[in-house]
Amino acid sequence: MSQRQMLIGMQLGNGYGSQVTAWRAPGVAPRNYSDFDAQVRYAQAAERGKLQFLFLPDTPALSSDLTHEAPQMTLDPLLTLAAVARGTERIGLVSTASTTFMEPYNIARQFKALDVMSHGRAGWNPATTSDPNAAANFGGTIAERPVRYQRAHETIQIVQALWGSWQRDAWITDTATGRYADTSKINPINMQGEYVASRGPLPIPPSEQGQPVIFSAGGGDYGLTIAGRYANGVIGSTFSIDDARAQRDAAREAARAAGRDPDEIKFFAGIMPAIAPTVREAVERRKQLGVHTFPARVPYLGQMLGIRLTPDQIDDPLTPEQLAAARPSPFDPRAPRALEIAREGWTIREILGHGAIDYHPTPVGPASATADHMTEWFESGAVDGFWFSPDIYEDGIDTFVDEVIPVLQERGLFHTDYEGTTLRDHLGAPAQYGLDARTTAATAS
């Protein structure tokens, strides 16, 4: 068995799947959006596959056109994970929460309560929200990026300080003496930044892992600074091994620059597989999901290929003249793959059915195609693992767990059972309680 094992998380969102029309798929209850029991069932399926964590993206605004599409986020990520925590035992529970529009005390309290409730399985993805619709919900406007990231640094440090405001041995609960806690070990933090502040302490003792794990899903230099100083998990968006390796190396270098061991960071690439016994059947599955959305995507596919395409051509392959004129856009990393598929003779609808403009790479066909993609990227050193987005939760999770996971296990690339009980155990993340003195100094400098 390989000494190095890949890590796998799973996207959990609206109760339907990562494809915007999954709510209409056969076998899917169209009102799953408000069904927390369904979310628990999907989390249990992921846990059956021994996946290390669930990851819930979120934004504090409604950003979907509800005419034909379901919202992409869950009703509320923390409440969803609270329900999931009661129905699962091992899988990690990671959620996004905005540092732009949430106060550090609220974040600290909610996530540490989830961490205690789940016996040490919680993680937080701090997001510097840039959506004007979200700003409007809070009666504000979007600040410039340097301001948003400075507030993020302050928020993360205050949150971590609040998480450590009870010393590990402060909670006594001695019924014989009647002593509940040692109050000398539960202290205010009295932290004041330029944008946020908190006195503390929290009313919450440590969990089995001490405190939640920090994730990062932001890109660019600002996002790398967050990842390097605080994160143990980094969610990337990348469409090639070379780019994935560059992103992983950049995150590791950011950690090194912050005075941390680069091995404390694990890099996860997104993957959105289309799994069926054959490539044709997998494409047909995606075509059915895209009946109402694909026509509107045709012009953008044309932009990616540098040619004019219109919806009335959707069921035709590209003509020889179009193929000769096509040039993949240097500004869209998905374009070379889209042209490769087009050159195989697929129709425009089928090109879209291959996931040519999905947000992450889409291996298409039998489970072995997805396993091969994951194996190649992992063994090349480009990733530490993957963030898997099921197209339809109702059957896509079980298919991944029952067909892809066994292949990876047979190859010695994925574990057969959980080795620990906490999210830190699953990620191999070091113990931390309260602030990390290494990175606090770096931020102040």
N, C-alpha and C positions, 0 to 999 in steps of 0.2 A: 504493500500500500504506500502511496506517495506520502512523504512526510508533511508536505504542505497541502492544506485542505482549503478549498474555496468556501466562501461564505455566500449565503443567498438570502435576500430580503424580498418582500412582496408588497407591491402597491395595493392599498385598500382605499377605496373612495366612496362612490355614491350608492353602492349596493347592487350595481349592474355589471360594471366592467370598465375597462379603459377606453373602449370604443364608444363614441358618443351615442350610438343607436343601439347599444346592447340592451336597453330597456325593452326593446321590441322583439328580442330574439326568442325563438321557441323555447319553452320551458322556464322562462324568466318571469317571475311575478312582477307586473308593471309598477306596483307600488312598493317595491323593495327599498326605495329611497328612504322610507320611514320605518323600515323593519329592522330593528336592532337584532332580533333573533337570527335573521339572515346573515348579518355581519358576523355574529358569533359563529355561525355555522361555517362561513368561509374562512375565518381565522382558525377554526379547529381543523379544517382540511389542510391549511398551510402547516399547522403544527404537526399533523400526521406525517407530513413530508420532512419534518425536522428542520424546516427553514428557521434561520436565526432570528429574523425580526419581520414585523409588519411596518410599513412606512406610510403615513397618511399625509399627503400634501394638503395645504389649506391656504385660503386667502379670505380675508374678512370682507368679501363682497360677492354678489351674484354676478357671474361673468358669462353665463350661458344664454343662448337664445332659446327660451323654453317653448317656443312654438313647436319644435320637433325634437329637441335635444333635452336630455336630463341634465341637471347640474352635475358637475364633475367631482365636487367635493361632498363629503358626508355632511349630515345635518350639523354636527359639532364633533370635532375630532377627539376632544378629551372625554366627552360623554360616551362616544362610540367605544373608545379604548377602555373606559371604566366597565362597560358591559362585557367587552371581550376579555378583560382581565378576570372576570368572575367565571368565564366559560372555558378558560385555557389554563395551562400550568407552566409552560416553559417558554413559549415564543416571546421575543422582545416586542415592545410596544412603543413605536416612535411616531411623534406627531410634530407638525409645524406649528409654530406660534409666532406672531409678529412682534418684533422688537420695536417697530415703528409706532404701533397703536395700542400696545398692551403695556401696562406698568410692571416693573420687575417683581414687585411683591405678589401680584396676582399670578404671574407666570410661575414664580418659585413655589407658591403654595399649591397650585393646581397640579404641577408636574411631580412635586414630591409626594403629594397625597396619592397620585396614581402609582408612584414608585413603591410606596408602602403597601397600598392595596394589592399590587401585583407581586409583592415579595421580591422587589428589585429587578423589574423588567422594563422600566420606563426609559425613554430617550427623548430629547428635545432637539428639533431643528429650528434654530433662530432664523427668522426671515426678515429682511429689510424691505418691507412692502413698498412697491413703487406704483401701484394701481391707483389712479385718481378716483375711481369708484369707491375703493376702500377708504380713501381719505375723506370723501364726502360722507361716508357713514359715521365718521367720527368728528364731523364738523370742521375739518381742516383741509390742508393742501399738502402736496408731496414736497418734502424738503429736498435740497440738493443731495447728491450721493454722499459727499464727505460728511454731511450732517447726519444722514441716516446711519452711516456706518460708525460714526463716533458714538451715536446713541446706542447702537447695537453692542459695541464693546463695553460701554458703561452698564448696559442692561445685563449682559451675560455675567460680568463680574459681580454685580450686585446679587443676581440670582444665585450664583454659586456661593457667595458669602452667606446668603440667607439659608441655603441648603445646609451649610455647616454651622449654623447658629446654635444648634444643640451639639455639645460634645458627645462622642460616641457612648460614653458611660453615664450620661446625665440622667437617663430614665431608670429609676431605681425600682419603683412599684413594690416596696417591701411592706406587705400587709401586717407583719408582726410589729414593726415599729411605727407603721402608719406614715412612712415617708414615701411620697410619690415620686419626687424628682429632686435632684441636686441643683438648686437654682443658681448656684455659683458657676455652673457649667452650661447655663442657657443664657446667652448674652446678646444684647443689641449689636448690630454691625455698624450703625451710624456712618453710612457711606453717602457721600454727596458728589455727584458728577455735574457736568455742565448742563445735561439735559434731564437726567433722572436721579432719584435719590430714594433711600429707604432707611428707616431706623432698625426695624426688626425687633426681636427675633421671630422666626416662624413658630407656630404652635405644633410642630411636627418633628418627631424623633427620626433617626436614620433608618433607612431600609436595609435589607440584606446586602445590597451592593453599595450602601452608603448614600449615594445620590444618583440622579439620572445621568445618562451618557449624552454628550453633545454630538450632534450630527451637523453637517454643513451641506447645503445644496446650491450655494451661490457660486458664480463664476467670476472670472476677472481677478485683477490684483486685490481689490477690496475683499472679495469673497475668499481668496487664498489666505489673506491675513486672518480672517475669522477661523478658517479651517486649521491653519497652522498653529494658532495659539490655543484653541479650545477643543477641536473636534477629535473624536475617535473614529467616526465614520464620515466619508465624503461620497455624496451621490453625484455622479458625473453624467453629462450628456455628450456622447461621442459616437462616431460612426466608423472609426477605423482603429486598428490595433496601434498604429503609430501615434495617433492622437490620444488614445486612451493611455498609452505609456507616458506620453508627455504630460498629461494631466495628473497622472499618479505621481510621476517624478516631481512635478511642481508642488503638489500637496505635501509630499515628503520633505522637500527642501524648505517649504514654509514652516513645517514643524521643527526642522533642524535650526532654522534661523531664530525661532522662538525659544530655543533652549531645550526642546523636547527630543526624545528618541523618535526618529521617523517611523519606526515600526509600531508606534502608538496609533498611527492613522491607517485605516483600511479604506481602499478606494473601490467603489462599486459602480460599474457601468450599467446603464439601462438596457433592457431587452424586452421586446414586445412580440413574442413568437406567435405564429399562425400554425397550429399543429393539427394534422390530419394524416390518415394513412398514406396519402400521396400529395404531391405538390398541387396537382389539379384540384383535389378536394379541399386543400387548405385555402387555395385562392378562391374557390367557390364560397367557402365559409365567409371570407372577408368581403366578397362581392355582395352577399346577402346583407351583411351589416352595412355596406356602403351604398345601398340602392338609392337612398335619399340624399346622401352627402357627396358621393363621388362626382356628380356632374359639376358642382360648384368648384371642385378642386382641379378640374381639367386645365383652365387657363394658368394656374400656378405651376402645374407640371410643365406646361409649355415654357414658362419663364425659366424653370430649372434647366431645361434642355436648350434654351436659346432659340426656340421656334414658336410660331403661333399655333395654339391648339384651341379648339372650341368644343363645347359640350356635344354638339351633334356628331362629332367624330368618336365618341366614347367607346363604341363597340367595334371600332376598326383598329387594326395595327397601324403603326406609323408607316407611311409610304417610303419607298426607297429614296425619294428626293428629301423627305423630312429627316430620315436617318443620316443621309449624307450631310445635311446642313446642321444637324444637332451638335451642340457643344455644351458640355456640362458646365453649369454656372460655378465659377470659382468662389462664390459667396455662399453656396449651400453644400455642405458636405454630403448630402444625400444624393446629389445630382449624378455622380459617376455610377452609382448602383442603379439609379432609375434608367440611365441610358443603356447599361448592360442588360437589364431586363427587356427594354424595348427592342434591342437587337436580337433577342431570342424569338421575336415574332408574336409576343403577347399583344392583345388589344390594350387600348388605353385604360379601360375599366380593369383589366387584369393586372396591368402595371400598378395601378392604385391598390388592387387587391393583394399585391406583394408587399404592401406596406411601404411603398416608395417614398411617401411623404409623412410617415409616422414619426413620432418624436424620438424614437430609439430604433436601433436595428431590429429587423423582423426576419428571423430565420423562418423559412416556409417549407412545410412538408412533414414527414414523419418525425417522431420525437428525436430520432438520431440526428436530424439536421440541427435542432436546437442544442442538443448535447455536444455536437461537433463544434458549433460556434463557440459555446462556452469553454470547451476544452482548449481550443486554439488560442483564444484570448488569454485564458488563465495560464496556460503553460508557456506562453510567450513572455510572461511577466508584466503584462499590460494592466492587469486588474488583480484585486484580492477577492473579488466576488461580483455578484450581479444583483440588480434590482429588477425583479421580474414583474411585468404588468400584464395580467391576464386580460384577454380581449373580452371574455364573458366569464364572470365569476362562477356562474351556476355549474358549468362543466369544465371551464378552462383550468381551474385550480386543480381539480382531480386529475385531469389529463396530464398536467405538468408533474404532479406528485407521483402518479402511478406509472408514467412512461418515461419522463426525462430523468427524474431523480434516480431510479434504479440503474440507468446507464452510467450516470456519473459515479454512483457508488461502486459499480462493477469495475470502473476504471481507477478506483482508489482516490477519486478527487473530491468526494463529499462524504461527510460522516454518516454513520448509520444510526446514531442516537446522540442526544444532547449530553455533553460532557459535564455541564454544570447547570445551575438553576437560574442565574441572573444574566442580564444582557451583557454585562462586563465579561462574564464567563464566556458567553457565546462569541464575543468579538476578540477575546484575548486582550481586553483593554485593562490598563493598570488601575489599581485602586486609587480613588481620589475622594477626598471629603473636604468640602469647602473650596476656597480659592486655590489655584495652582500658583504658588509663589514664583515659579519660573516665568510664567507668562504675564503676571501682574506687573512685574518690573519692566518687561518688554513693552507693554502697552503705555506705561507712564513715560517712557523715554521718548 
